[in-house]
Amino acid sequence: MNSLDSLSPAVAELVRRARAAQRIADAYSQERVDELVAAAGWAILEPGRNRELAELAVADTGIGSVEDKVRKNHRKTLGLLRDLQGAKSAGVIAEDAARGLVEIARPVGVVCAVTPSTNPAATPANKIINALKGRNAVIVAPSPKGWSTAAKLIEFIHAQFDRIGAPRDLVQLLPAPVTKQATAELMRGCDLIVATGSQANVRAAATSGTPAFGVGAGNVAGIVDESADVERAAEHVLRSKTFDNATSCSSENSLVVVEAVREPLVAALEARGAVRLDAAQKARLEALMWPDGKLSPAVIGQSARVIAERAGLDDVAARDPRILVVDEDGFGPDHPYSGEKLSPVLALYTARDFDAAAAIVERIYAWQGAGHSVGLHSAHPERALQLGLTLPVSRVIVDQAHCIATGGSFDNGLPFSLSMGCGTWGGNNFSDNMNYRHYLNITRISRPIAERVPGEREILGAFFDKYGRA
């Protein structure tokens, strides 16, 4: 348990109240825990509240699409509740008589949940629900732009807690105005940090002195090989790249297409509302997107039409594009389109064959995005395995709308999450989709079992046969 002596009175009081509430939850049965989870889930799932949160999020952050946020709030929360249904997270959760082991779930304590402006309702809800599943208290540290949405969400959660007689202080919010100093203090005062958003926040969490889970940078690339169903691939890419105006870290930023299907794929994209820019238009868009070498807020989470207007591409805007596509062949800081764009702007690379496509993705990730995931559209199942064995990625998403599939979906087996670990490739200490088990301490009871000591030959026989006993 971290000391509160170095914290400001306001932050220290939040943590004290959270600790008091968590001590109450520590005694909850699994049934009571699951009531907490249901209450927090229903707080955002109820259609009227869901829409209010989505509208508030777009109004206050200026990012994304109301209708897509309504869908995201619903699907991600419902999917998470599905994943948690029946999962044991209180008391004894596993027994292995043969090994003499018993596992007991214990809370981590008070969780500091750092959340981004791109998902100011769905991400806090996901972290809150997972934390509650482990009988923890949680204090949300939202981005300043996302504060009002997070506040409204927690207001809804508190109302549901009142219905079931649960302590409100299990879920709290860092007061406005949210500052880097207050967030840093909260990180130091809590027992676990789960940080999603900017890499600056992730690095601050990692160096806070408190155990932390942080996510790596996005910059997803997708591959379309010569065997792909190009119509289906284009549909998946457009669905992924336009969802919530591409605010997701899982939305494709680059598409690497094998030369043999480049033209039919481009035609399929254009038939669905993609607009390819020529060299002059690409340069004008680049000036808008990276005016000082950093991605501009003027494009983050905006529609393709708005971005075209702001870039002075009136003829493009008049076509009401769904996404903007630019040809690219370079990588790194001198080729900003090779990086994350957080907008419906897609870089298009051409490869002579599948192996060359994989090499291009590797070069993209050497610049940005290592550890996250890669998309594959192919009729060759062995190619997914090849990518999983060779690329620095934690997920290979096959024949799916990438941004919807990566964080779990009803038609794949990944856990529902809005925080995707990127492994050591992305500077993270985990490589799976963050889930309730990351919010648990597990105590193990070990009892004696019948001793079985293997013989030397049993363990080393194959080695001795091949190399001798020297």
MARDRENZA-427988 format. One record per residue: residue in one letter; z, y, x of N, C-alpha, C in turn. Coordinates in steps of 0.05 Angstrom, whole numbers. Layout:
<atoms>
  rest     n_z     n_y     n_x    ca_z    ca_y    ca_x     c_z     c_y     c_x
     a       Z       Y       X       Z       Y       X       Z       Y       X
...
</atoms>
This chain:
<atoms>
  rest     n_z     n_y     n_x    ca_z    ca_y    ca_x     c_z     c_y     c_x
     m       0     -24      17       0       0       0       0      25      17
     n     -19      42      14     -22      66      31      -2      87      23
     s       7     102      44      26     124      40      13     147      26
     l      28     161       9      18     184      -5      27     210       8
     d      41     208      31      53     232      43      33     252      52
     s       9     243      60     -11     262      71     -29     273      49
     l     -25     266      24     -43     274       3     -33     300     -11
     s     -51     315     -23     -43     338     -38     -27     329     -63
     p     -10     346     -74       7     337     -96     -10     327    -120
     a     -33     339    -125     -49     330    -148     -60     302    -145
     v     -71     297    -121     -82     270    -116     -60     249    -114
     a     -38     257    -101     -15     238     -99      -5     230    -127
     e      -4     249    -145       6     243    -172     -13     224    -186
     l     -39     228    -183     -58     209    -195     -52     181    -185
     v     -48     178    -160     -44     151    -148     -17     139    -157
     r       3     156    -158      30     146    -168      27     136    -197
     r      14     151    -213      11     142    -241      -6     116    -243
     a     -26     115    -226     -42      91    -226     -26      67    -217
     r      -9      70    -197       7      48    -187      27      39    -209
     a      38      58    -223      57      50    -245      43      34    -266
     a      19      43    -274       3      29    -294      -5       1    -284
     q     -13       0    -258     -21     -26    -248       1     -46    -247
     r      25     -37    -242      48     -55    -243      52     -68    -271
     i      45     -53    -291      46     -64    -318      24     -85    -322
     a       0     -78    -313     -23     -96    -316     -19    -122    -299
     d      -4    -119    -277       0    -142    -260      12    -166    -274
     a      27    -160    -296      40    -182    -311      22    -192    -334
     y      -2    -181    -337     -19    -189    -360     -29    -217    -357
     s     -31    -231    -380     -44    -257    -381     -74    -253    -380
     q     -89    -275    -377    -118    -274    -377    -128    -263    -404
     e    -115    -271    -425    -123    -261    -452    -120    -231    -454
     r     -98    -221    -443     -94    -192    -445    -114    -177    -426
     v    -119    -189    -403    -139    -177    -385    -166    -175    -399
     d    -173    -195    -413    -199    -195    -426    -201    -176    -449
     e    -178    -169    -461    -177    -148    -481    -182    -121    -468
     l    -171    -117    -444    -176     -92    -429    -206     -89    -424
     v    -218    -111    -414    -247    -111    -407    -263    -105    -432
     a    -257    -118    -454    -272    -113    -479    -269     -84    -488
     a    -245     -73    -486    -240     -46    -495    -257     -26    -479
     a    -257     -30    -452    -272     -12    -435    -302     -15    -439
     g    -311     -40    -444    -339     -45    -449    -348     -33    -475
     w    -332     -36    -497    -340     -25    -522    -340       6    -522
     a    -324      18    -504    -324      47    -502    -351      59    -496
     i    -368      44    -481    -395      54    -475    -416      40    -491
     l    -411      15    -500    -431       0    -514    -436      11    -543
     e    -416      21    -556    -419      31    -583    -442      51    -584
     p    -462      47    -601    -487      62    -599    -484      92    -599
     g    -466     103    -616    -463     132    -617    -451     142    -591
     r    -431     129    -580    -420     138    -555    -439     134    -532
     n    -454     113    -532    -474     108    -511    -494     131    -510
     r    -505     138    -533    -525     160    -534    -512     187    -525
     e    -488     192    -534    -475     217    -526    -472     218    -496
     l    -465     196    -483    -462     195    -454    -489     199    -441
     a    -510     186    -451    -537     189    -439    -547     217    -441
     e    -543     230    -464    -552     257    -468    -537     276    -450
     l    -511     272    -447    -494     289    -430    -502     286    -401
     a    -508     261    -393    -516     256    -365    -541     271    -358
     v    -561     270    -375    -586     284    -369    -583     314    -370
     a    -568     323    -390    -564     352    -393    -549     364    -369
     d    -529     350    -359    -513     361    -337    -524     356    -309
     t    -538     334    -305    -549     328    -279    -578     337    -276
     g    -592     339    -299    -621     345    -297    -637     321    -287
     i    -625     298    -286    -638     274    -274    -642     252    -294
     g    -666     241    -294    -671     217    -310    -679     222    -338
     s    -679     200    -354    -689     200    -381    -667     190    -400
     v    -663     205    -422    -642     198    -441    -646     169    -452
     e    -670     163    -461    -675     137    -473    -671     115    -453
     d    -679     119    -428    -675      98    -408    -645      95    -401
     k    -630     117    -401    -602     115    -396    -588     101    -419
     v    -597     106    -443    -585      91    -466    -589      61    -461
     r    -614      53    -453    -620      25    -448    -603      14    -424
     k    -601      30    -403    -586      22    -380    -556      18    -387
     n    -544      38    -400    -516      36    -408    -511      10    -424
     h    -530       4    -442    -527     -19    -459    -530     -45    -444
     r    -553     -48    -431    -560     -74    -419    -541     -80    -395
     k    -536     -61    -378    -519     -66    -355    -490     -73    -364
     t    -480     -59    -384    -453     -65    -393    -452     -91    -408
     l    -471     -96    -426    -471    -121    -441    -474    -145    -422
     g    -492    -142    -402    -496    -163    -383    -471    -168    -366
     l    -457    -147    -358    -432    -150    -344    -411    -165    -360
     l    -408    -157    -386    -389    -171    -403    -397    -200    -406
     r    -423    -206    -407    -431    -234    -408    -422    -249    -383
     d    -426    -236    -360    -418    -249    -334    -388    -254    -333
     l    -373    -236    -344    -344    -238    -343    -331    -256    -363
     q    -347    -262    -384    -336    -279    -406    -328    -306    -395
     g    -303    -313    -399    -293    -339    -390    -287    -341    -360
     a    -292    -320    -345    -286    -320    -316    -256    -317    -312
     k    -244    -333    -295    -215    -332    -290    -209    -311    -269
     s    -191    -293    -275    -184    -272    -256    -154    -266    -256
     a    -138    -282    -270    -109    -278    -271     -96    -305    -268
     g     -76    -307    -251     -62    -333    -248     -79    -352    -232
     v     -75    -378    -237     -90    -399    -223    -119    -398    -232
     i    -137    -396    -213    -166    -394    -220    -181    -419    -210
     a    -169    -434    -192    -183    -458    -182    -163    -478    -170
     e    -168    -504    -173    -151    -524    -161    -169    -546    -149
     d    -163    -555    -125    -178    -576    -112    -157    -596    -102
     a    -152    -616    -119    -132    -636    -112    -138    -651     -87
     a    -164    -657     -83    -172    -673     -59    -165    -658     -33
     r    -167    -632     -34    -161    -616     -10    -133    -605     -10
     g    -119    -609     -32     -92    -599     -34     -90    -568     -36
     l    -110    -556     -49    -112    -527     -50    -110    -517     -79
     v     -96    -495     -82     -95    -480    -107    -101    -451    -101
     e    -119    -438    -117    -126    -410    -114    -114    -394    -136
     i    -101    -372    -129     -88    -354    -148    -100    -326    -145
     a    -110    -315    -167    -121    -288    -167     -99    -267    -167
     r    -101    -248    -149     -82    -226    -148     -97    -199    -148
     p     -86    -178    -158     -99    -152    -158    -101    -141    -130
     v    -121    -123    -125    -122    -108    -100    -104     -83    -102
     g     -99     -74    -126     -81     -51    -129     -95     -28    -144
     v     -98      -5    -130    -111      18    -141    -138      22    -127
     v    -159      23    -143    -186      24    -134    -196      53    -135
     c    -208      63    -114    -222      88    -114    -252      82    -118
     a    -263      91    -141    -291      86    -148    -307     111    -144
     v    -323     112    -123    -340     135    -117    -367     130    -130
     t    -376     148    -147    -400     143    -163    -420     166    -161
     p    -446     160    -166    -467     179    -161    -475     195    -186
     s    -490     216    -182    -500     232    -205    -524     218    -218
     t    -537     199    -205    -560     186    -217    -552     167    -240
     n    -528     156    -239    -518     139    -261    -489     147    -267
     p    -485     170    -279    -458     180    -283    -442     166    -304
     a    -454     149    -320    -439     133    -340    -440     103    -333
     a    -464      92    -328    -466      63    -324    -451      54    -300
     t    -453      68    -277    -440      59    -253    -409      61    -255
     p    -398      83    -265    -369      83    -268    -359      61    -288
     a    -374      57    -309    -366      36    -328    -366       9    -315
     n    -386       3    -299    -388     -22    -286    -364     -26    -267
     k    -358      -6    -252    -336      -8    -233    -309     -10    -247
     i    -306       6    -268    -281       5    -283    -276     -23    -295
     i    -297     -34    -308    -294     -60    -321    -288     -82    -300
     n    -302     -82    -278    -296    -101    -257    -268     -98    -246
     a    -259     -73    -242    -232     -69    -232    -211     -79    -252
     l    -215     -73    -277    -196     -82    -298    -195    -112    -300
     k    -217    -125    -296    -218    -154    -297    -198    -166    -276
     g    -194    -152    -254    -175    -161    -234    -147    -150    -237
     r    -141    -137    -260    -115    -126    -265    -108    -102    -246
     n    -129     -88    -239    -125     -65    -222    -125     -39    -238
     a    -115     -18    -226    -120       9    -236    -143      20    -221
     v    -157      40    -233    -180      52    -220    -181      82    -224
     i    -187      96    -203    -190     125    -205    -219     132    -196
     v    -234     145    -214    -262     150    -209    -265     177    -195
     a    -280     177    -173    -287     201    -159    -317     206    -162
     p    -325     220    -183    -354     223    -189    -367     245    -172
     s    -393     245    -172    -407     268    -160    -401     292    -178
     p    -401     316    -166    -395     340    -183    -413     342    -207
     k    -439     336    -204    -457     338    -227    -451     318    -249
     g    -439     295    -240    -434     274    -260    -406     275    -271
     w    -390     295    -264    -362     295    -272    -359     295    -303
     s    -373     312    -317    -369     315    -346    -376     289    -360
     t    -396     274    -350    -403     249    -363    -381     228    -358
     a    -372     227    -333    -350     209    -326    -325     215    -343
     a    -319     241    -346    -296     249    -362    -299     240    -391
     k    -322     243    -402    -326     234    -430    -324     204    -432
     l    -335     189    -413    -332     160    -413    -303     152    -412
     i    -287     165    -395    -259     157    -393    -243     166    -418
     e    -252     188    -430    -240     195    -456    -245     173    -476
     f    -269     162    -477    -275     140    -496    -258     115    -489
     i    -256     110    -463    -240      86    -455    -211      90    -463
     h    -200     113    -459    -172     118    -466    -168     114    -496
     a    -187     123    -512    -184     119    -541    -184      89    -548
     q    -199      73    -534    -199      44    -538    -173      32    -528
     f    -163      42    -506    -137      32    -496    -115      38    -516
     d    -116      61    -529     -96      68    -549     -96      47    -572
     r    -120      38    -579    -122      18    -600    -108      -8    -593
     i    -109     -15    -568     -97     -41    -560     -70     -38    -546
     g     -60     -14    -544     -34      -9    -532     -33     -13    -502
     a     -55      -6    -488     -56      -8    -459     -51      19    -446
     p     -39      20    -423     -33      46    -410     -59      61    -402
     r     -61      86    -410     -84     102    -403     -88     105    -373
     d     -65     105    -358     -67     111    -329     -79      88    -313
     l     -87      66    -327    -102      46    -313    -130      57    -305
     v    -140      76    -319    -166      89    -313    -163     119    -313
     q    -167     131    -290    -164     160    -287    -188     172    -273
     l    -188     198    -272    -211     213    -261    -201     235    -243
     l    -214     237    -220    -208     259    -202    -214     286    -216
     p    -195     304    -217    -201     329    -232    -223     346    -220
     a    -236     362    -237    -256     381    -228    -241     406    -218
     p    -253     420    -199    -279     414    -186    -275     392    -164
     v    -293     372    -165    -291     351    -145    -300     361    -118
     t    -284     358     -98    -290     367     -71    -291     343     -52
     k    -304     347     -29    -304     326      -9    -275     321       1
     q    -259     342       3    -231     338      12    -215     322      -7
     a    -218     328     -33    -202     313     -53    -211     284     -54
     t    -238     279     -52    -248     252     -52    -238     237     -28
     a    -238     250      -4    -228     237      20    -198     231      18
     e    -183     248       6    -154     243       2    -150     219     -17
     l    -166     218     -38    -164     195     -57    -171     169     -42
     m    -192     170     -26    -199     146     -10    -175     136       6
     r    -161     155      19    -139     147      36    -115     136      20
     g    -112     146      -4     -88     139     -20     -91     113     -35
     c    -116     104     -39    -119      79     -55    -119      55     -38
     d    -121      32     -50    -120       6     -36    -147      -6     -30
     l    -167       3     -45    -195      -7     -41    -214      15     -50
     i    -235      18     -35    -256      38     -42    -281      22     -49
     v    -294      29     -71    -321      19     -77    -339      43     -80
     a    -357      47     -61    -372      72     -58    -402      66     -63
     t    -413      81     -83    -441      80     -89    -452     108     -89
     g    -475     112     -78    -487     139     -78    -498     145     -51
     s    -493     169     -42    -504     179     -16    -492     163       7
     q    -508     161      28    -498     147      52    -475     163      65
     a    -474     189      60    -451     205      70    -425     195      57
     n    -426     190      31    -402     179      17    -395     151      27
     v    -415     135      32    -411     108      42    -398     109      70
     r    -408     126      87    -397     129     114    -368     139     112
     a    -363     159      94    -336     169      92    -317     147      83
     a    -326     130      65    -309     108      56    -303      89      79
     a    -324      83      94    -321      64     116    -302      74     138
     t    -299     100     141    -282     111     162    -256     123     151
     s    -250     117     126    -226     128     114    -200     115     122
     g    -202      91     133    -177      76     139    -169      57     117
     t    -183      59      94    -178      41      71    -200      20      70
     p    -193      -5      63    -214     -25      60    -235     -15      40
     a    -261     -19      46    -282      -7      30    -306     -25      27
     f    -318     -24       4    -345     -35      -1    -363     -12      -5
     g    -385     -10      11    -405      10       7    -432      -2       6
     v    -451      12      -5    -478       1      -7    -496      15      13
     g    -518       1      20    -537      11      39    -558      29      26
     a    -575      41      42    -596      58      32    -617      42      17
     g    -627      54      -4    -650      42     -17    -676      50      -3
     n    -697      37     -10    -724      44      -1    -741      19      -5
     v    -740       8     -29    -752     -18     -35    -782     -17     -31
     a    -793     -38     -19    -821     -43     -18    -828     -68     -34
     g    -852     -68     -45    -862     -92     -59    -888    -101     -47
     i    -893    -127     -48    -918    -138     -38    -934    -150     -61
     v    -960    -144     -62    -978    -157     -80    -999    -172     -64
     d    -998    -198     -65   -1016    -214     -48   -1042    -221     -63
     e   -1060    -234     -49   -1087    -240     -60   -1086    -259     -84
     s   -1064    -274     -87   -1062    -293    -109   -1049    -281    -134
     a   -1040    -257    -133   -1024    -245    -155   -1041    -241    -180
     d   -1027    -242    -202   -1039    -233    -227   -1036    -203    -227
     v   -1058    -189    -221   -1056    -160    -216   -1048    -144    -241
     e   -1056    -153    -264   -1049    -139    -288   -1019    -141    -293
     r   -1008    -165    -289    -979    -168    -293    -964    -153    -271
     a    -974    -154    -246    -960    -140    -225    -960    -110    -230
     a    -983     -99    -239    -984     -70    -245    -964     -63    -268
     e    -963     -80    -288    -944     -75    -310    -916     -75    -300
     h    -908     -94    -283    -881     -94    -273    -875     -70    -255
     v    -894     -63    -238    -890     -40    -220    -887     -14    -236
     l    -904     -10    -256    -902      14    -272    -876      15    -288
     r    -868      -8    -299    -843      -9    -314    -819      -2    -296
     s    -819     -13    -272    -798      -8    -253    -798      21    -243
     k    -822      31    -236    -824      57    -223    -820      80    -242
     t    -823      75    -268    -820      97    -288    -792      96    -301
     f    -778      73    -299    -752      71    -313    -732      92    -302
     d    -722     108    -320    -703     130    -314    -714     148    -292
     n    -740     152    -292    -754     169    -272    -748     161    -244
     a    -745     134    -240    -743     122    -213    -717     131    -198
     t    -696     136    -213    -671     144    -201    -657     120    -187
     s    -665      96    -194    -651      72    -184    -658      68    -154
     c    -638      59    -139    -643      51    -111    -661      26    -110
     s    -664      13    -132    -680     -12    -133    -709      -7    -142
     s    -716      17    -147    -744      23    -155    -762      23    -130
     e    -785      11    -133    -804      10    -110    -810      38    -100
     n    -809      42     -74    -818      66     -61    -845      63     -48
     s    -851      38     -40    -877      31     -28    -887       5     -40
     l    -913       4     -42    -926     -20     -51    -947     -28     -29
     v    -944     -53     -19    -962     -62       2    -980     -83     -11
     v   -1006     -77     -11   -1026     -93     -25   -1045    -106      -6
     v   -1049    -132      -9   -1069    -146       7   -1097    -136      -1
     e   -1113    -131      19   -1138    -117      16   -1156    -130      -6
     a   -1155    -156      -8   -1173    -170     -27   -1168    -162     -56
     v   -1144    -153     -62   -1138    -145     -90   -1131    -115     -93
     r   -1136    -100     -72   -1129     -72     -73   -1143     -58     -96
     e   -1169     -60     -98   -1184     -45    -118   -1177     -53    -146
     p   -1175     -79    -153   -1167     -86    -180   -1138     -78    -186
     l   -1121     -78    -166   -1093     -70    -171   -1092     -40    -177
     v   -1106     -25    -160   -1107       4    -165   -1118      11    -192
     a   -1139      -3    -200   -1151       1    -227   -1130      -6    -249
     a   -1115     -27    -245   -1095     -35    -264   -1072     -14    -266
     l   -1065      -3    -243   -1045      18    -243   -1055      43    -257
     e   -1080      51    -251   -1091      74    -263   -1095      71    -293
     a   -1101      47    -302   -1104      42    -331   -1078      45    -345
     r   -1055      44    -330   -1029      46    -342   -1017      74    -337
     g   -1032      92    -327   -1023     120    -325   -1016     129    -297
     a   -1022     113    -277   -1018     122    -249   -1041     141    -242
     v   -1034     161    -226   -1055     180    -216   -1053     180    -185
     r   -1076     173    -172   -1077     174    -143   -1084     202    -134
     l   -1070     210    -113   -1075     237    -102   -1093     236     -78
     d   -1110     256     -75   -1127     257     -51   -1110     270     -28
     a   -1122     272      -5   -1107     281      19   -1095     309      15
     a   -1110     327       3   -1100     355      -1   -1077     355     -21
     q   -1080     340     -42   -1059     338     -62   -1034     325     -50
     k   -1038     305     -34   -1015     291     -21   -1000     311      -3
     a   -1014     328      11   -1001     348      28    -985     368      12
     r    -996     377     -11    -982     396     -28    -957     383     -39
     l    -959     358     -47    -935     344     -58    -914     341     -36
     e    -923     335     -12    -904     331      10    -889     357      15
     a    -902     380      14    -889     406      18    -867     411      -3
     l    -872     401     -27    -851     404     -48    -828     385     -43
     m    -835     360     -36    -814     339     -35    -796     341     -11
     w    -807     350      12    -791     351      37    -794     378      50
     p    -786     400      37    -790     427      48    -777     432      75
     d    -754     418      80    -740     422     105    -734     395     118
     g    -751     375     112    -747     349     124    -728     331     108
     k    -716     342      87    -698     326      70    -709     326      41
     l    -705     304      27    -715     302       0    -704     323     -18
     s    -721     337     -32    -713     360     -48    -702     352     -75
     p    -680     364     -85    -671     359    -112    -692     366    -133
     a    -712     382    -126    -733     390    -145    -749     366    -156
     v    -748     343    -142    -763     320    -151    -746     296    -159
     i    -721     296    -151    -704     272    -156    -700     269    -186
     g    -708     245    -196    -704     238    -223    -721     254    -243
     q    -742     267    -234    -760     282    -251    -784     265    -259
     s    -797     272    -281    -821     258    -289    -844     265    -270
     a    -864     247    -270    -887     252    -253    -902     278    -261
     r    -902     284    -287    -916     308    -296    -901     333    -286
     v    -875     333    -288    -859     356    -278    -862     359    -248
     i    -862     337    -233    -866     339    -205    -893     351    -198
     a    -914     342    -212    -941     352    -207    -942     382    -212
     e    -929     391    -234    -928     419    -241    -914     435    -219
     r    -892     425    -209    -877     439    -189    -891     440    -162
     a    -909     420    -158    -924     420    -133    -950     437    -136
     g    -954     449    -159    -978     465    -164   -1003     448    -168
     l    -999     423    -176   -1022     405    -181   -1027     405    -211
     d   -1036     428    -221   -1039     431    -250   -1059     411    -262
     d   -1081     405    -247   -1101     387    -257   -1089     359    -260
     v   -1071     352    -242   -1058     325    -243   -1038     325    -266
     a   -1022     347    -269   -1003     349    -290   -1016     347    -317
     a   -1040     359    -320   -1054     359    -345   -1061     331    -354
     r   -1062     312    -336   -1068     284    -343   -1044     268    -352
     d   -1021     282    -352    -995     270    -361    -990     243    -346
     p    -989     244    -319    -986     219    -304    -959     206    -309
     r    -959     180    -307    -934     165    -308    -922     162    -280
     i    -939     157    -260    -930     158    -232    -952     171    -215
     l    -944     181    -191    -963     192    -172    -964     173    -149
     v    -989     166    -140    -993     147    -119   -1007     161     -96
     v    -996     156     -71   -1008     167     -47   -1014     145     -28
     d   -1037     146     -15   -1044     127       6   -1028     133      31
     e   -1017     112      44   -1001     116      68   -1006      94      88
     d   -1004     100     114   -1007      79     134    -988      83     157
     g    -970     102     155    -951     107     176    -922     102     168
     f    -904     105     188    -876      99     183    -859     119     198
     g    -835     124     187    -816     141     202    -816     170     193
     p    -801     186     208    -796     214     200    -822     231     198
     d    -842     224     213    -867     238     211    -884     229     188
     h    -875     210     174    -889     199     150    -868     197     127
     p    -860     219     116    -838     219      97    -843     201      72
     y    -868     197      65    -874     179      42    -865     150      48
     s    -859     144      73    -850     116      79    -821     113      73
     g    -807     134      65    -779     133      58    -773     133      29
     e    -747     134      22    -739     134      -6    -746     161     -19
     k    -755     159     -44    -765     183     -58    -750     189     -84
     l    -735     170     -96    -719     175    -119    -734     190    -141
     s    -759     183    -144    -777     196    -163    -801     178    -167
     p    -816     183    -189    -840     166    -194    -864     172    -176
     v    -859     171    -150    -879     175    -129    -880     149    -113
     l    -903     137    -110    -906     111     -97    -925     113     -74
     a    -917     103     -51    -934     101     -27    -949      75     -28
     l    -975      76     -23    -992      52     -25   -1003      45       3
     y    -995      21      13   -1004      11      38   -1024     -12      33
     t   -1042     -16      52   -1062     -37      50   -1059     -56      74
     a   -1058     -82      68   -1055    -102      90   -1079    -122      88
     r   -1087    -132     111   -1110    -150     112   -1103    -177      99
     d   -1077    -186     101   -1068    -211      90   -1038    -210      85
     f   -1027    -233      76    -999    -233      69    -981    -229      94
     d    -987    -241     116    -971    -238     140    -971    -209     149
     a    -994    -196     147    -995    -167     154    -979    -150     135
     a    -979    -158     109    -963    -144      89    -933    -146      96
     a    -924    -170     103    -896    -173     110    -889    -157     135
     a    -907    -155     154    -903    -139     178    -900    -109     171
     i    -916    -100     152    -914     -72     143    -887     -67     130
     v    -878     -85     113    -852     -82     101    -830     -81     123
     e    -833     -98     143    -813     -98     164    -812     -71     178
     r    -835     -58     182    -836     -32     195    -824     -11     177
     i    -829     -12     151    -817       6     133    -787       5     134
     y    -776     -20     134    -747     -24     134    -735     -17     162
     a    -750     -19     183    -740     -10     209    -734      20     208
     w    -748      34     190    -743      63     187    -722      68     166
     q    -723      54     143    -704      59     122    -704      37     102
     g    -681      28      92    -680       9      70    -673     -19      78
     a    -667     -24     104    -661     -51     112    -637     -63      97
     g    -640     -88      89    -618    -102      76    -619    -102      46
     h    -634     -84      34    -633     -82       4    -648    -105      -9
     s    -674    -103     -12    -690    -123     -26    -719    -118     -22
     v    -735    -138     -29    -764    -135     -28    -775    -148     -53
     g    -797    -137     -64    -810    -149     -86    -834    -165     -77
     l    -841    -186     -93    -864    -202     -87    -878    -210    -112
     h    -904    -205    -113    -921    -213    -135    -942    -232    -123
     s    -939    -258    -130    -954    -279    -116    -954    -304    -133
     a    -975    -320    -129    -975    -347    -142    -967    -369    -122
     h    -958    -360     -98    -950    -379     -77    -919    -378     -74
     p    -905    -397     -86    -875    -396     -85    -864    -397     -57
     e    -878    -410     -39    -867    -413     -12    -866    -386       3
     r    -881    -366      -7    -881    -340       6    -855    -325       2
     a    -842    -330     -21    -816    -318     -26    -796    -329      -5
     l    -798    -355       0    -780    -367      20    -786    -355      47
     q    -811    -351      54    -818    -340      80    -806    -312      83
     l    -807    -296      62    -796    -269      64    -765    -270      67
     g    -753    -289      52    -724    -292      53    -714    -301      80
     l    -731    -316      94    -724    -327     121    -729    -307     143
     t    -746    -287     138    -755    -270     160    -749    -240     157
     l    -750    -230     133    -745    -201     129    -716    -194     128
     p    -708    -170     136    -680    -162     134    -673    -153     105
     v    -672    -172      86    -667    -165      58    -646    -184      47
     s    -631    -174      28    -611    -191      14    -621    -203     -11
     r    -644    -194     -21    -656    -205     -46    -687    -205     -43
     v    -699    -226     -53    -728    -226     -56    -733    -229     -87
     i    -745    -208     -98    -749    -207    -127    -778    -215    -133
     v    -781    -238    -146    -808    -250    -150    -818    -245    -178
     d    -841    -233    -180    -856    -229    -206    -838    -217    -228
     q    -824    -196    -221    -806    -182    -240    -809    -152    -236
     a    -800    -137    -256    -797    -108    -254    -773    -103    -236
     h    -778     -94    -212    -758     -95    -191    -732     -81    -197
     c    -733     -56    -207    -708     -41    -210    -692     -52    -233
     i    -704     -67    -251    -689     -79    -273    -677    -106    -264
     a    -692    -120    -247    -684    -147    -239    -662    -147    -218
     t    -663    -128    -199    -646    -130    -175    -616    -129    -182
     g    -609    -113    -201    -581    -110    -209    -573    -130    -231
     g    -588    -152    -233    -582    -172    -254    -597    -166    -279
     s    -607    -187    -292    -622    -183    -317    -617    -208    -334
     f    -623    -206    -360    -620    -229    -377    -640    -251    -372
     d    -661    -245    -356    -680    -266    -349    -680    -273    -320
     n    -658    -267    -305    -654    -279    -279    -625    -284    -275
     g    -618    -297    -253    -591    -307    -249    -573    -289    -232
     l    -583    -266    -224    -566    -248    -208    -544    -235    -225
     p    -520    -231    -213    -499    -218    -228    -507    -189    -236
     f    -499    -181    -260    -504    -154    -268    -487    -135    -251
     s    -499    -115    -239    -485     -97    -222    -502     -72    -218
     l    -488     -50    -211    -502     -26    -203    -496     -19    -174
     s    -484     -38    -160    -477     -35    -131    -486     -60    -116
     m    -508     -56    -101    -520     -79     -87    -514     -78     -58
     g    -500     -98     -48    -494     -98     -19    -519    -104      -3
     c    -520     -93      21    -544     -96      38    -538    -110      64
     g    -515    -123      66    -509    -138      90    -507    -121     114
     t    -504    -134     137    -502    -119     162    -528    -104     169
     w    -551    -114     157    -576     -98     161    -573     -70     151
     g    -559     -67     128    -556     -40     116    -529     -27     122
     g    -514     -38     142    -488     -27     149    -466     -34     129
     n    -470     -56     114    -450     -64      94    -436     -90     103
     n    -412     -94      91    -397    -119      97    -401    -140      75
     f    -421    -136      58    -427    -157      38    -457    -155      31
     s    -468    -177      21    -497    -176      16    -504    -186     -12
     d    -484    -188     -29    -490    -197     -57    -487    -174     -76
     n    -492    -178    -101    -488    -158    -121    -458    -156    -126
     m    -447    -132    -124    -418    -129    -127    -409    -138    -154
     n    -387    -154    -155    -378    -165    -180    -347    -167    -179
     y    -336    -178    -200    -307    -177    -204    -291    -190    -181
     r    -303    -210    -168    -289    -223    -146    -284    -205    -122
     h    -300    -184    -119    -296    -165     -98    -271    -147    -103
     y    -261    -148    -128    -237    -132    -136    -212    -149    -137
     l    -213    -173    -124    -190    -191    -125    -180    -197     -96
     n    -154    -199     -94    -142    -214     -72    -138    -243     -82
     i    -141    -263     -65    -137    -290     -73    -117    -303     -54
     t     -95    -313     -67     -74    -327     -52     -80    -357     -55
     r     -77    -371     -32     -82    -400     -32     -57    -415     -25
     i     -51    -435     -42     -29    -453     -37     -41    -478     -24
     s     -30    -487      -2     -40    -511      12     -17    -531      13
     r     -23    -556       2      -5    -578       2     -15    -600      21
     p       3    -616      32      -7    -637      50     -23    -658      36
     i     -43    -668      50     -60    -690      40     -61    -712      61
     a     -71    -734      55     -73    -756      74     -89    -747      99
     e     -78    -751     122     -91    -743     147    -116    -760     152
     r    -137    -747     160    -162    -761     168    -173    -747     193
     v    -170    -759     216    -179    -748     241    -205    -763     249
     p    -227    -749     251    -252    -762     258    -253    -771     287
     g    -268    -791     292    -272    -799     320    -292    -781     334
     e    -291    -781     360    -308    -765     376    -338    -772     371
     r    -343    -797     369    -371    -806     364    -381    -797     337
     e    -364    -797     317    -371    -789     290    -381    -760     290
     i    -368    -743     306    -375    -714     306    -398    -708     325
     l    -397    -721     349    -415    -713     370    -436    -734     377
     g    -438    -755     361    -456    -777     368    -485    -768     372
     a    -496    -752     353    -524    -744     355    -528    -727     380
     f    -509    -710     387    -511    -694     411    -510    -711     436
     f    -492    -731     437    -490    -748     460    -516    -765     464
     d    -527    -774     441    -551    -790     443    -575    -775     454
     k    -575    -749     448    -598    -733     457    -594    -722     485
     y    -568    -714     492    -564    -700     517    -545    -715     536
     g    -533    -737     527    -514    -751     544    -486    -739     542
     r    -467    -750     558    -439    -741     557    -432    -725     582
     a    -450    -714     596    -444    -700     621    -427    -676     615
</atoms>
